[in-house]
Each structure stands twice: as C-alpha cells, then as structure tokens.
Amino acid sequence: MSILNGPRLNFWGGISTDVSVPNNSPTLPTGATSTMDLFDLTTSVVAPAAQGYSDEQLYALINAPDPEIGPQSRYTAGGWNHYGEHVVTLHNALISSQGTPGNIEPSGDLVGQPVYLLGSLVPGTGQGPYSGPMMVDLDPTATTTTQIFVGGLQIGDGDTPQLLIRWDSVCSSFDVNTRVLLPPSMDSPGSFHGSGTFQLTFPLSSIVSYNPDSAGLKALIEAPGATGIVLRFVMFEMCPTLTTAQLNADYAARQFSPNPSIGRVIGTLATAYANEPQICPPGRQLVNADEDISSVAYAEVANDLLSLDMVNLIPKQTFRARRDDITSPIGPNVNYGTLTIAAGNTSVALYQPDNPLLLDYYLYGGILDVPLNPTLLQQVQSNPLSISAPGNPGTGPLSAPEIAYRVYTDQRNSYFDPDSRSIQVTLQARYLGGPMPQDMQVTIAASPTNTYQGKQYWDFLQFPASLTIASGQSSASFSVAPNDNSGGLAGFTTLTYTIDNDATYPTYSNFRKYARTDFGIPAGSQVTWDQVYQNVLRFHYLAFPAMSRYIQLNQPDAVMGFKQAILARISPDYQNTTLYMSVVRSMSPSQRALLTAWLNGTPWQP
C-alpha cells in the first residue's frame, strides 16, 4: 500500500528554500585558480588557514564576487545565499484534485484550499510555531543528504482550518534526478535541472482538528484501515531568486538580503496504512533508461487498478520563462508521443500526449490509474512493467523498464554521537512488488558522501558486507556501529545497498559521526569566552549569519543574555524539532557541552 492505493488530495504551487550555503564547500575561492581552506565541516570549526583572519575579513571574502567566471561560478565566493534561515515555505500551493484511485477529479469540496507545512511548537509549552519547516543537509557538501524537519501541516486558512496537524518529523530527499532538460546552463547552480522527492507520514493521533463535513478529509482520515496521512511532494525548477548581478549589487550596497531558491512543488496527500514505509516511496520501481535523466516512477496494483506515480518520470523540456514566476500553471512535460504501459510483452494501456492526465499532469499529482481486466491483472502481477514512447524529432524515445528486484529503507540520514553504540537498519526488498522468490543477497558497501575522500573521514563504520533476504521474505535487518579504531574522528559516509548485483538505481543510507574532543582544555578549569567562541560559535557566526539576527553570536554579553533560551534549544527536548540549535545539526555533543559549561559557569568536564 502507498499513496497510490487510497483516497488522495493533490496540490501544486510554488516553494522556496532559504538555505545558507557557504558551508557547501570547505574551501573559499580567492582567485581564478586559488582557494583557501575556510571550514572543517567534519568538526564544524573555522579551518586553521582562516584562523588568522578577523571575522570582518572573512565576511568580506565570503561575500565577494566569485573570482571564477563561467558555468561553474558560485555567485559570490561563498555561494548564492549567505543570509538564509533554512526555512521552507509553500507559496500559493492549492488543492487541485481529489477522489479515489480511478476517480480523481479537478473538483471537490477541498479544491482551491491552500496547503501549508508548519514549524514546531515550543516543547512543553505548546507556544508557536515561530518558524516554518527547516531544510538541513547531513553533509552540506553532498547532493543526496538533504532533510526537511517539519512540525505539522495545515489545509485552509483562518482560525478554523479544514485540517490541522501537529507532529515533529523529518523527511529526506529520495529521488534526486533530472527534471528539466534545457537550457544546458543558466545563472543558477546546476541543480536547476533536478528535482527532489520527499515523503513523510503523520499518524492519526497527530490530527488536532479537521472539518468533519469535508468529504475529501473524511475519505482520507476515516478510510478502513487508515493509520494516518502520508504526504509526498516534489520540488523542481529551483533557482536563486536573485541573479548573480543582483546579488552582488545587493551585497555591495550592504543590504545583505537573503536569496532563497524558488521553484515548483507538486504534492499528494493520501491515506496511510499499517506497515508502510514512513519517508520512502514504496512499491514497484521503474527507471528511465536514459542515464542523463535516470528519473523514476513507482507502481502499485490494488482493486483492479495499476496506479503509477509518474510525477518525476517524464521531464519538462525547458525551464520556466520567468525566473520569479512560480505560481502560474506549470505547463506540459516533454512530448514523447504515444505512451505505452506494458507488462512483459503485453500492452496494458496507451495514452496520447493530449490526454489531460499527461498534459495537465500536475493537477493530478502526476499519478495515473490504469483499469485492469482479469487477464491484464495477471500479466501485471507476474511480469516486469515498462513505460515507453517513440519520441518526436529532438526528443528521442522514452524507455523506462521496471527494476524487478528492489531494495529500499526508511533510514536515509542518521547521526552517530560519540557514545552511540549501534543503529539497527532495516532493508525492505521486493520482487515485482512482492517477497523474494528465492534467497537473495544484498551487498553493502561504504563510500564518501562527497568532498571528504580520506578514509579517516568516511571509513569509520562496522557493518556486514552483505545480508540475505530469505525466500518468501521481504525484509532483513543489520547493525551498523562506529569502528572502535575510529576514536574521536568525525566525518560523513554512505552505505549503498545493491540487490542481485543490480546497480541501476541503488538505495543508500547516509551517516554523520560527530567528533569527541576535550578541545585541549584541562578538566576542572573554567571555560573562557574565547574558547567557546573559537571552538563552537565562530563557525556558526560566519556560516549562518541569520542566527545573529536573533542572538549576536560574536558578542559574549548577547549570548549570555539568551542563556536560558540557548540551553533549552541545545537540549534533547528540541533535537527533533525545527527549533533546535543549531538548526543544521552541526554542533557535536562535545561542542554543546563546552557551550553549556561556559553559560553555567561550571568547571569543564570533557
């Protein structure tokens, strides 16, 4: 079961992600061919090479125009947004269709209602929310470690919205692939070509209120077997709000404005059922055979329907015409000609390019529901699926075969504190959507997430090289733990899972291990401001200046003035909320202990 099998609400609109990006690289370009180490991102401190510079000098270097010219330029030396607060905001995202599989219509009692993602309430008080969802990278240099911390969801406006959910959760990006083909480059990071898919599940207990007279909500919430509401959304066509010239002019005028990335969002809200993954799209998986695209579709069979989540499968031909236009109709995808859905050698359905479900796909969440007679149902259940189209001049053909054996997991991003002993990882494995027809081996391999290639930065985990999914089973678990020889070293690593030696579209988990250190400070001594600033706060003052709009992190009196708020926000009670300090989860337990000792005036105990 998944979003494909029960009642659905689909929506689309605009989205912005206001992330601060100087920490996307540990180095800072200082010339066309020269760089300077700026940060050690594994330990969240300023790099030794930059220690001799004043904060003002480093700010000037970060905000200077990028000395490199061309498609790889980074707006400023520090990237395209230095002053972001990491907030994710939906813009004019409205319900566009509702119904049950096979009966989804662009009309209904909720069509036109706005959808909002919410930030967290203050733990223990119920006050707030004071901010929205927060986008956080486990490894800021990587492209596949993005998370969004969320505090709830709302449909409708006013004091009595149609639906109000309060629930602290985190979702992680899964299918990061090509969503826009042209132009080959533009005044934007290269990610403007891509899309990111996120999913999270709200249990029924998280629903604060809903309109009992809404047919659409009653269908979702009161469906037989319902355990909650699942949200899947895709963001794409993302680019910074300001161009390079506009951002450089803004900084030169000392405005220092945020420059969020803005784009499109397509989403689906549906009934959640028991034993479904929480943040990972389940079901059968089809992958675009074009390696430059590698986009994905998901399929489920239920109630004599083949339902296909194709929101990412077919790309758009070109980026939107106006950079800041993120709320007008999205427009059609690439026209590949007649679309054929098949099971083995049997054609299941044909769709013409002008079919409203393809032409106006975004109104329907990008989902197709294909009716099956008994013969087709048997073919679909017992044969690999495929989606194909002949193509038109300039597009080439479309070919998206099913990966017969699929492995996936809810555990995308995990953190190891120095005292963490192990994490139990559960892998789900499917053959044509069902259990294994025979014993199958899943290979497990570690590698760097991105920038930090030295083995001391990523080779710090103990785990089995493989595990077996037994015949008739659909899951298996294993333990992953820090290598005892890794000591206090910190870093990032990825575990990749491959079933049947098929690396067409592997699944992976990312891990961050925090450092254990005493900072060279003798036990029992009093912590000084200089020690806490250099080892904890300076990194955040430089990389995330938006924090200093609330607490001036380079001023001891200002920091001490917010003592109670800081102690609360670095505590475990806030850890899974959108209000945690730091929001990007970059403070290690050792750093939080050092900051706590200084704030409380207690002797240092590493």
N, C-alpha and C positions, 0 to 999 in steps of 0.2 A: 504494500500500500504506500501511497505518497500523495503529493498534491494532485496527482493525475486521477485519483480514484473516487474522490468525494466531492461535495459541493465546493464551488470556487467563487471568489471575488477577484477580478483582475483590475489592475490600475496601471497608469503610466503618467509621466510628467517629467519634471526636472530634478536635479540633485546637485548638491555642492559638497565638496570635501575640503575643509580648510586646514590641511596638514602643514606643519612646519618641516622644511626639507633640508636644512644644512647638514643634518646627520645622515643623509642618504649616501654620503661618502666620507671616509675618514680623512681624506686629503682635500686641500683647497688649491685650486689653480692660481698661480701667481704670475704666470706668463703663458705664452702660446705653447711652450713645451716644458714648463716647470711647475712643480707642485710643492706644497708644504704639508706635512702631517699636522692636522688640526685636532682631531679627536682620537682617542682609543675607545671605540664603540663597544668593545667587549667588556670594558670596566666602567664606561660612562665617565671618563675624565678627560681633561684637556691634555693633548699629547705633549711629551717633553719638548718637542721642537717649537711649540707655540707658547710654552710657559713664560718665556722671556718677554712676550708682548703684553701690553696693557689690554684691558677689556675694550677700551675705546679703539685701539689699533686693530684688534681682531674683528670688532664690529665693522670697521671701515673696510677691512679686507673681505669679509663675508658679503657685504652689500655692494662691493664694487662691481662694475660691469664685467662679465666673464671675458677674460682676455682671448679665449678661443672663439674663432669665427666659423660659422658653418652649421651643418645639421646636428652636430654633436654639442653645440654650445648649450650652456646651462642658465640662460637668462642673466643672472648675476653669478659671481663666483660661488655663492652659497646656494644657488638654485633658484627656483621660481617662486618660492614663498617662504620668507623668513619669519613672518609675524602671525602665522596661523595658530588657531586654538584647537585644532584637531576635531572640530565639531562637524558632524554630518547632518545635512538639512535637506528635506524633501521640499521641492518648490512646485506648487500647483499640481501635485500628484493626486489624481482623481480616479475614483472607481469608474471603470469604463464598460464592464460587462459582468454578468453574474448568472448563476444557474448550476446545473448538474452536468456531468460529462455527457456530451451528445446533445445538450440543450442549453448551451451558453448563449445568452442574448445580450446585445448592447443596450439593454433597457432593464428596468427593475427599480425597486424602492431605494437602493443604495447608489445607483449610477449618478455620478456627479458629486458625490460626497468626498471631501478631502481625506487623505491618509497622512498620518504623521508618525515618525519614530520619535520616542521620548528619551530623555535622560533619566538618571536615577534620582530617587528621593533620598534625603539625608538619612542614613541608617539610624534607627532608634527613635527618630522624631517624626518621620513622615512629611517633613517640610520639603518644598521644592516642587518640581525639579528646577535647578538653577542653570542647567546647560543641557545640550542635546546629546545624542549618541557620539561616541568618540572613536575615531579611526586610529589604530595603533599597529605598527609593524613590529613583529617579534624580532626580526633582523632588519634594520632600516635600510641596508644596502641591497636587499633581495626584492624580487618581484612577486614572490609566491607566499609571503608570510603575513599578509595584511589581515587584520582583525577589526571588527567593529563591536565595541562594548555598547549595549543597549539597555535602557531602563524601562521600556514598555512600548505600547503602540496605542494610537487613537484613531478612530474614524469619526469624522464630523467635528463641528465647531461648537462653541458656547459652553455653558455650564453643565449641560446635559448632552454630551456627545452620544453618538449612536453606539459606540463601543469604546471602553477604556480598559487597558491592560497595564498592570504594573508588575514588572518582572525583570530582575537583573540577569542578563545573559550576555554571551559573546558569540558572534558568528565569525567564520573565517572564509576568506576567498577560496573558492574551489576552481572552477573552470576559467582560467585566465588564458584567453586566446584571441585571435584576430576577429574583430567585429566590423571594421571599416577598411576597405581596400585602398581608396585613393583620398587625397593625394599621397605621393610617396613620402613627402615630408612637409611640415608646416611649422609655424612659430609656436612650438609646443614640444614637451617631451615626447619621445617616441611612443609612449603608452596611449596616445590618442587613437592608435589603430585598435586597441584592445578592449576587452570587456572583463568585468569581474562579477562572478556569481556568488551570492551569499544566501544562506538559509539559516533560520532559527525557529525554534518551537516554543510556544507559550502554553503551559498547562492550563486546563480549565480553571484550576484554583487561582490563577493569576488574573482572571477577569474580575475587575472591580464592579463594572456595570455594563449593561447592554440594553438596547431597546427591544423589549420582548415582542413588540408589534412589527418588527422588521422581519419580513420573510427571508431575506438574504442571510441575516445573522442567525435566525432560528435554525435555518438549514445547516449552517456551519457548526453551531455550538451544540445543537440538540440531535445531531445525526446519531443513529445507532452505533455504538462502539467508539464514539468520539472521546479522545483523551485531552484534546487541546486544539490550538490553531497553529498551523505551520505557515511561515512566510518565506517565500523565495523571491529575491529581487536581483536584477541585473543592472549594473551601471556601465555605460559605454559612451562613446563620442565625448570623452573627457578632455578638457584643455584648460589651462590657466585663464582666469577672467581677463587679465591684462596681458598685452603683448610685451615683448622684450623692451621695446622703446618706451612704452607707457610705464612699465615697472621701473626702469632706470630713471626716467624723469621724476617719478614719484619719490624714489629714494634721494635723488639729487635735491629735491625740494624739501627733504627731511619730513615727508609725510609718513613714510614707513607703514603703508597700508597693507592689510592682508591681501593675498592674491589667491583665493580659493580656486580649486579646479571645479569646473562646472560641466554638466553634461546631461545625459538622458537616463531615465530609470523606467524599467518595465517590471511589474511585480504581480505575484499571485498570492492570495490568502486562501487557505483551504483547511478542511478538517484534518486534524492529526489523529492517528490511530496508534494503538499499542504496538510496541516492538519496531517502530520506525526509527531510522537514524534521526538525530536531533538537528544537526547542522550540515549534513551531507546529502545531496540528492541521491535517492536510492534508485532501483530499477535497472533495466537493461540499458546499455550504453552503445551509442553509435558515434563514430568519429569521422569527420571529414578527412578523406584520404589525401587532400592537398596539404603537404607538410608546412606550407607557408600560412595556412589557416588553422588546421587541426581543431576546428570547432566541434562541439559535442551536442548530441541530442539524447534524451532519456525516454524510455518506453515502459509502459505497464499494460498488462492485459487484465481486465476485470469487467464483469457484467456485459459480456459480448461486445466489448469495445477494445480497440488498440488505441491507447492515448499516448501521444508523443509530445514531449516538452522540447520544442524546436526553436525556442526564443534566441538561441545563440548559433544555431546550425548554419543558417544562410546569412552571409554578411551583407551589410549595406555597401553600395558601390562607392559613394563619396561621403565625406564629412559634411555636416550641415553648412549652409551657405553663410549664415551669420553666426559669428563666434558666441555672442551673448544670447542667442535665441534658443532657449532650452525648454520652452513650454508650448511651442506650436506643434502641429501634427508631425510625427516623426518621418513619415514618408516610407515608400516601399523598400524592400530589400532587393538584391541583385535578381534580375530576371534570368533564370537558367532554363526557361522553357517548361514544358510539362513535367511535373514532379511525379515520380513513380515510387510508391511504397510497396516493398515486396518482402515475402518470407521464403527464403531459399530461391527457387526458380518460379514461384507463384506470385503473380501480381495481386496485391491486396487492394490498392486504391490508386487513382490518378487524380491529380489536382492541376488545373490550369492556372497560369500566373495571375489571371484576373479574378480568381476566386477570392472573395472577401477575407477568408481565413488566412490567405497568403498576402494579399495586397495590403490589408489593414491589420496585419498580424498583431501589432502592439495593442490593439483594442481587446484582444482575446488572450493576452499573456503569452503569445507565441505558441499556443498549445493546439494541437489537432486531435480530434476524437473520431476514430475510424470505425464504423459499424462492421461487425464480423458475423457471417453466417456460420453454421457448424463446421463446414469444410474449411473455411478460411481460419476459423478459430484453431482448429487442429494444426493447420500449417504454421500459424504464427507461434503456437506454443512449442513446436518441435523443430523449428528451423531458424537459423540466424536471419535477422532482419536487415534490410538495406533501404536507403533512400537515394535516388539518383535522378538526374535530369540531363538532357543532351547538351544544354548550353546554347548560347547565342554568340554571334560574332563579337569578339572581345572579351568573353567571359570564360570560355572553356566549359567542359562538362562538370557536373556535380556528382560525386560519388562518396557515400557515407555508409560503409558497412558496419554491422554490429561487431563488437568485441565479444566473442562467445563467452570467454572466461573473464570475469570482472572481480577485482578486489577493491574494497573501499573501507574507510574508517571515519568515525566522527572526530577522532583525536588528531586535529590538524596542527595546532600550536600548543606547546606545553613548556613550562618553566621548571627548572631544577634549582631550588635553593641549595646552598652548600650542605645542609643536613638532610636533603631528600635522599631516601634510600632507593626507591624504585617507583616506576609508573607502569601500571598494567595497561597494555594496548590490546584492544580487541579489533580484529580484522573481520570484515564481512566478505564472503566470497560467493559468487553466483555463476552458474552456467545457464545461459539463456533465461536468466531471472530466477532460477531455482537452485536447489542444492547441488553439490558436486556429484556427478555420475560415477566417479571413481576417486581414489585417493589422489590429491593434487598437492604439489609443493609450491609454497610461496617463498621466493627468495627475498632476503632483507639485506640491504647494503647502505652504508653511511657515506656521506659526501659533504663538502662545504655547502652552505646555503648560497653563498655568493662570493663576497670580497675576500674574506679571511681564509686563505688557502692553506696556510701552515697547519700541520697536523695537530699542533698544540691547541689550535683554535677550534677544531671540529672533531678530532678523534678522541672523544672523552666518554664514550658510552659503551656499556656492555650489553649485548643482546645476541640472540641466536642468529646464525647465518641463514636459517630457513625454518619453516614450520610446515606441518602437513595438515591440510583440511581433509578429514576423512570422508570417504564415500557416504553420501546421504546427509552430510553436514553442510552448514552454510556459514560457520564462523569458527574462529580459533583465537586464542589469546597468548600473549607472551609478555615477559617482563623486560623493561629497559631501565638501566641504572647507570649512574656515573661510574666510570672506571676508577678503581681505587688508586691508581697511579696518577690520576689527573690532578689530585690535590686541590689547591685553591685556584687553579687556572679557570678562566672564563671563556665562553665562546658560543658559537652557533653551529648546529649540524642538522642535516636532513636524513631521515631514513626513508628509503624508497622501497616499495613493495611491488614485486612482479610475480604474476601467477602464470604458470605454463610457459615461462620464459618469453612472454609476450610483452614487449616494452612499448607497444603502440601508444598507450596512454596510461602510464603508471600512476599509482597512488603514493602519497608520501605523507610523512609527519615531520614537523619542524620542532626543534628543541633549542631553548636558550639555557645555558648554565651560568649562574652568577658566580662572581669571584668571592673567595673567602680571604680576608686580609685584615691585618691589625694596623695598616697604614703607617707602620713604623713608630707608632705612638706607644710609649711604655704603659703597661697596665697599671691602673691606680692613679694616673696623672689626670689633671683637669684638661679637658678639651678646649682649645683656643678657637677663636673665630677664624683665624687664618687656616687652621687645619680643617675645619668643617667646610669653609668656602672652597678651598683648593681641591678637596677630596670628594665633595658632594655637590655643592650648589653652583660652582662656576660653570660646569658643563651645561647645566640647565639654563643658567643665565644667558649663555652665548647661543645655545642651540634652540631654545624655546623662549624668546623674549616676551611672548604673550603672557607667560606666567607672571612677569614682573609688572603687568598692568594691575595685578591684584596684590602681590607681595614683592617688593623690590628686593630681589634675591641677593644683590651685592651690598646691601645695607644691613649691618647687624641689628640695629635698633628696629628696623622694619620687620625683619624676620622674627626677632624675639617678640615683637608686638602681636604677631599672629601665632604665638606658641601653641595655644590650645587647638587652634584650627589645624595647624600642621601636624601635631601629634595625632589628632583624630584621623587626618587624611592619609597618613602613612601606616595606619594600623590595619590589622587583618579585617576589621569590620568593613572597611572601604574597598578592599582589594578587588572584589568582583563588580564594583560599581563604576559609573562614568565619572566619579568624583575623586578617584584615587590620585595620590601624589607620589611620583609624577604620573601624569595621565598615560605616558608612553611606557610605563613599567620599566624604566631604565635604572632605577635605584636598586642596588643589591641589598640584601639583609645587612651586610656589614656597613654600608653607607647609611641605611636607616638607623642603625644602632649608634653610629657616630653622631648623626644629627640629633637623635634623641638625648644622648649624653650631654651634648652642648646645651640644648634647650632646657634640660632639667638641672644642669649644673652638677651632675653626678660624675664620680670618677670613671674613667674609661675602662671598660671591661670588654676586650675584643671577643 
